Amino acid sequence: MCQQHSQNRDRKDNAQHAQGAQEAFPWELGVYDAHCHPTDTPASVSKISSMKARVLTIMATREQDQDLVAGTCVEYGVKNPELLKSGEGGETQRIVPAFGWHPWFSHQIYDDTTAAPSYDGTPEGKRAHYDAVLQPKPSSKDPAFSDGLPEPRALSALLEETRARLREHPYALVGEVGVDKAFRVPENWTADQEASRNQNLTPGSREGRLLSPHRVSMTHQTAILQAQLRLAGELGRAAHGALYEALAQTWKGHKKEVLSRREKNQIAMNAENFSSSDESEDDDAEVVSKAKAPAKSSTGHKITPMPFPPRICLHSYSGSVDFLKQYLHPSVPAKIFCSFSIVINWGQAGGGDKAEDVIRALPDNRILVESDLDAAGKDMDSDLEEVARKICEIKGWNLRQGVAQLAQNWHEFIFDD
């Protein structure tokens, strides 16, 4: 999740100047932002219809923006994916929504699905909840800290709300979700800060507040993440942003069995000695893979419920090539994509080098572009063009080939085309 990345545009001005001397960018092929937050700046939403990007995948993150993201779909939601491919979506089919709770707000949720929920609805229970999920315990530092935090919300209720939104929006995904070990909860608002806050921004984010010493426990973050991943699997929706350990637990027992060449040859030899009856074919399928492929309905959009998402995008992936191998292992039963942004992957010293190594290692059909910006408009378009050009250069694609490939990848991630 990006906060107010658009405030410093010196680098962007230089990039736009450099792009002026380059090959014209083929916007007509379709450019798709896989991850952004324009509802953080509600006044910018009206600019979506005039953007060069064909579709924005808009992330919800917290209580205050779930309805805002849903509201943008009334005017701009994608209704017919086939029109997007031909560029006939017009000014209205410009958004695919994502609904979910970001780890930065996971402490505001209590898990009422356990035998002993951490919150009972009382002021004492509120303090007990935040003592249970934050480290160090607020009561050990400042007993008043928990009093200034939001009233905790029940996980079961949030899952039901998200389920309803996903059903209302058939192409929506689950996001932005994940875990963040480094995150610290911001200090509570003072009266003066709240009186002078920027009213043009959606409430709930940090907005320049100092950080407290309190981190959300990884156990709690993981529980909230896995509940949302299971919901995505239940409805057959893609998910945005996750961590391998948390993912691996959701697909336990569903991993594909990877056979050695010798084992494959043995299966082929044995197959010659049996008839091609339905029963024997089923037996062979069980040998080759422990994970039965989810079955699509006639609509192509419903699949057999699974405890994990069928498609997952690792947002602004900043890990190593070696760590990436865990996600791309043939035994992984989900399709894994990685998206890249200028503000995250090339926004810090040395980050670009790591991103370039990862992009080279990724299969061509598993790469997405994103802006991760908090306002729609020209800056978002500019970032998308810049990151697409970088990826094409790194992969050795000509520009038209690369932009077309990135568009195809987005369609596969969202619609499983």
C-alpha positions, 0 to 999 in steps of 0.5 A, a space after each residue: 500500500 502506498 501513501 501519498 506517493 504523488 507528492 514528489 514528482 521531480 523524478 516523474 518530470 525527468 522521466 516524462 522528458 526522457 519518454 518524449 524522445 522514445 518510441 510512441 507508447 502503444 496505449 491502444 493495445 490496453 494498459 492495465 494497472 494491477 494495483 492502485 488506491 485512487 479512492 484515497 483521494 476521492 476527488 481524483 476518481 472523476 479523472 479515471 474516464 479520461 486516463 490513458 490506462 484502460 482499466 484500474 484494479 482498485 484496492 480497498 484496505 480498511 473500514 473507510 474505503 470499502 464502500 468508496 471502492 464499491 461506489 466507483 463501480 456504479 459508474 466505472 465498473 467492468 461489465 463485459 470483459 470481452 469489450 476490454 480486449 477490443 478497446 470498446 469498453 469506453 469511458 465507463 468500463 474502467 475499474 475492477 474492484 478489490 475488497 479486503 483488509 490490509 495488514 496495517 489495519 488488522 489490529 482493528 479486527 478481533 477473531 470471533 471464530 476462536 473459542 476465546 475471542 479477544 474482545 467482549 464489547 466492554 472498555 476493558 475488553 477493548 484494552 484486552 484485545 489490543 494488549 493481545 494483538 499488539 507488541 509491546 502491550 499498550 498497557 505496559 507503555 501507555 494505558 490510554 493508547 488503546 482507548 484512542 484506537 477504533 472499536 474492534 470489529 468482528 472478523 466474521 462480520 467483515 468476512 460476510 460484508 466482503 463476501 456480499 461485495 464480491 458476490 455483487 461484483 462478479 469480477 472483483 478480487 480479494 485485496 489488499 491483503 497480506 502481512 507486514 512485519 515492520 509496520 508500526 501502528 501510528 500514534 493516535 490523533 491529537 485534537 489539533 491534528 484532527 482539526 487540521 487534517 487534509 479533508 480531501 483524503 479518505 480517513 483512516 491512513 497515517 497522514 504524517 502521524 508519528 509511529 508508536 512502538 507497537 507492532 501487530 503480532 504476526 500470529 494475528 496478522 496471519 490469522 486475518 490474512 488466511 481467513 481472507 484467502 480462504 474466502 477468495 478460495 471459496 468464491 474462486 476469486 484472485 487475491 492481491 498480496 500475501 506471504 508464502 508461509 501463510 499461503 502454504 498453510 492454506 493449500 496444505 494437502 492440495 499441492 501438486 505431486 511433482 513426478 521425476 522423469 523416471 516416474 513419468 516414464 514408468 507411468 507411461 509404460 504402465 498405461 500401455 498395459 491397461 485398457 482406456 476405461 474411465 476407471 483406469 483414467 481416473 486412477 492415472 489422474 490420481 497418480 499424477 496429481 494430488 490436487 484436483 483442478 477446480 472445475 469451472 461452471 458453464 459461465 467460466 467464472 465459478 469454480 469448485 471452492 478451495 481453501 486458497 485463491 486460484 490466482 495470487 498477485 504478489 504486489 510490488 514484489 521486492 523479494 529475491 529470486 531465490 525466495 520467488 522460487 517457492 512461489 513458482 515451484 511446480 507443486 504450488 496449486 495456484 497461479 502466482 503473478 508478480 506486479 511491479 511499480 516505480 514507487 516501490 521497486 525503483 523508489 529506493 536505492 538498489 531496489 531496481 537491481 533486485 526487481 530486474 533480476 526477478 523480472 528476468 527470472 519470471 515467466 513471461 505470462 506472470 508479470 503485471 504492472 501497477 502504479 500503487 498511487 493514491 490518486 487517479 490521473 496523469 501521474 498514474 498513467 506516467 508511472 504505468 508507462 515508465 514501468 512497462 517500458 522498463 519491463 520490456 527492456 529487461 525482458 528484451 521485448 519490443 514495446 508492442 509485443 511487451 505491452 500486449 503480453 502485459 495486457 494478456 497477463 492481466 486478463 489471465 490474472 483477473 478473469 482466468 482467460 
